[in-house]
């Protein structure tokens, strides 16, 4: 009897020890290697991927995306859509406070989304084109009314540039005139409702945050988070290996095999609805790529498998015109050309670009932003196009300068980029719709625009699918971009970093470290 008691007691002690070992610990500073400075801390005003990786700690949305791209509650604890698809009602959590102690109410959301709707340069503005009114029924009930049904609306509210901002901070006047949200001083010292409060931003060095004890999902475990700005991926790797950072948000695929051999580093890769592609500037005048024959010639000259194997390495090769990560909307029959050097030469001759005495037909500029993957992709593309007589000049920029030069200025011939294409295929409006915020190619097709509009107004998946399949067929004929590979999201951190957002799907949003803790 005594022996059995000892065994039971031993098991109980072991179980208690294991439970205690995994019980979250409070305190500590999480240091994250981050790939670039934000443009500002107005989270809704501009396309700002670097800022977006930080905003999730400071601000909140009505609804958010988790690491599996599911829509989950954030400021709104529940919501419903009317049977006719024209009214969206959100029920906000009660007792939420801004970091300055003021209450967060539906009026803040009304102000925020009214600003987004009225500023065409705001990344999310196009998702509000069909919104006819935004109303706070009371402090905790928000209602959107539409001119026509918008099936993707909730998904896009959870995605990009839709952080709820404090009306009492931004809705101010100076000399009797409203202060534009771009010029507001709060853009340098943001006030949010998220799990961490802003402390300081030293440009080119770091962003420091401290915990918000009043966070509506519970007090965070971490005391502080420091985002160290490390644009160079080799330097970021060394910082992780030297113990200077705990998490690497600037991972080169080249370094993945190295990380995988180190016992105290966690390495995880997950498929993402994001893709690598090469964009042709079809809007530039004059440009060889105005001619579809030249675009197809370039595509026939390229070998995407080689580009993928040598530069990207992780994820998968792609030849379609939408992400297969959203399978119901992916048309596997619409494909880009495979390599055929003879066909490339033939099309270039037919387009009126014979080889000159130096062996080249014409010269173009390929612009890309910093990072080993981009540098390698650009170099391989240059080598492959060189073989058919297209001379390529390479230009590398940091992300903010790249946005100004390419996305805003259109000052390039070719570019390589990637980007999130979910949570709904309506995202294609941003990338290939006329005037789309991320339509770097300057592509415009009336038929594509009409099909994308129709696809957003029906709720049945089978009907929506028909519109998006047709869009991909047209893109395969027009070829404004050349698909290369599907992105794998990299998560690399020390083993003592526990409960990262990607490990808490369904519970916490991407880039929200409210539940993360340090086991050291």
Number of C-alpha atoms within 10 A of each C-alpha: 5 7 8 9 10 11 11 12 12 12 12 12 12 12 12 11 12 11 11 11 11 10 11 17 16 14 15 15 18 20 20 25 28 29 25 26 26 24 20 19 25 25 28 28 23 19 21 22 20 18 19 20 18 22 24 24 26 25 26 23 24 25 25 27 25 24 20 18 19 14 20 21 21 22 29 22 14 15 17 12 15 11 8 8 18 18 19 18 19 21 19 23 20 15 14 19 17 21 24 11 11 13 15 26 24 26 20 21 27 20 20 20 24 17 18 21 19 12 17 14 15 19 23 25 21 19 20 20 13 17 21 12 14 19 17 19 12 12 16 19 19 23 20 20 18 17 13 16 21 24 20 20 17 19 20 23 21 25 22 20 25 26 28 23 27 25 16 12 15 22 15 14 10 7 6 7 8 12 15 12 18 15 11 17 14 16 17 15 16 23 23 25 30 29 29 31 26 23 15 15 19 11 13 13 13 20 21 18 23 20 24 25 16 19 20 17 15 12 17 22 21 24 18 20 23 20 25 26 23 23 19 18 24 16 13 26 24 12 19 21 16 10 11 15 22 23 27 25 23 24 25 20 18 17 12 18 10 11 19 14 11 12 9 13 20 17 17 14 14 15 16 23 22 20 25 22 22 22 25 27 26 25 16 16 9 8 16 22 22 16 12 17 20 22 25 24 27 27 25 22 26 27 19 24 19 17 22 23 14 14 21 26 19 20 18 16 21 23 22 23 27 30 25 19 18 15 10 14 22 19 21 16 13 20 20 22 21 14 17 15 20 12 16 25 22 14 20 23 16 12 15 11 17 16 16 10 7 7 14 16 18 15 14 17 16 23 24 25 21 18 20 18 21 22 18 16 25 27 17 20 21 20 14 21 21 17 16 23 22 23 19 22 15 16 16 16 14 15 22 17 13 20 19 12 15 19 18 14 11 17 16 22 23 24 24 22 15 17 16 15 20 21 21 18 21 26 20 22 20 19 19 25 24 16 15 19 23 20 21 28 25 22 22 17 14 10 13 23 17 13 17 23 16 16 24 20 15 17 14 10 12 11 12 22 17 14 19 25 20 17 25 24 20 16 22 20 13 16 24 25 26 27 26 27 26 27 26 20 17 20 17 21 23 20 16 14 17 17 16 20 20 20 15 16 17 17 14 24 29 22 19 23 24 25 20 21 24 20 16 8
